[in-house]
Amino acid sequence: MNEIPQIPVDKKLVRVLIDSAAIEHRVVQLADRISSDYAGKSPLLVVGILKGSFIFLADLCRRLNIPHHVDFIALSSYGMEGTGSGAVRMVMDLKIDIKNRHLLVVEDISDTGYTLDYLLRNLAARQPASLRCCSLLSKPSLRKVDIEIDYTGFEIPDIWVVGYGLDYRETYRTLPYIAEYRIDDMGRGE
Ligand code: PRP
């Protein structure tokens, strides 16, 4: 690893996949594009999907140079962890009325795409002025539904990643980098 971890050395953290400097650089690029695209359409409403997006959203929003508001939505997948059954339900809804608002949904990672597909359909039914999405990470090889991600940070291979908001069973979310995490064939941390 090329950075000091916030937690004791852990052999399950295989390697740093994206270090904090690379993340910061990409976040600034994304924020610049978004600020440019939404100039004159503000205040933009940035919608974070809990929990994974909370760190990315905080960094991204602080780099936007257009007026914006922030709200959150919490979703949960049915079924066993990592099975990607496709069933998504809302645990906590937005507090803001989104009709005629310009919306940007912010996600930490898109795997199957079921989460974004569900949420974009749900939000579209509420008649926003516009609706786009931004995902820090994307695993195109796992995609099950055809979703269009307007702003993507990094495309990554099919490996389990933790840090910068992403977890393994609620651990590692606050690592300042994105690391590969080793799981065994049963989907468990070794
Ligand atoms: C993760 C991630 C996305 C979703 C992506 O959430 O944060 O929301 O899975 O997967 P998909 O593209 O296959 O739908 P998770 O259910 O792990 O919850 P969390 O954000 O609270 O960690």
Boltz pocket constraint, residues with backbone or C-beta under 6 A from the ligand:
constraints:
  - pocket:
      binder: B
      contacts: [[A, 49], [A, 50], [A, 51], [A, 52], [A, 53], [A, 75], [A, 76], [A, 77], [A, 84], [A, 107], [A, 108], [A, 109], [A, 110], [A, 111], [A, 112], [A, 113], [A, 114], [A, 115], [A, 116], [A, 165], [A, 166], [A, 167]]
      max_distance: 6.0
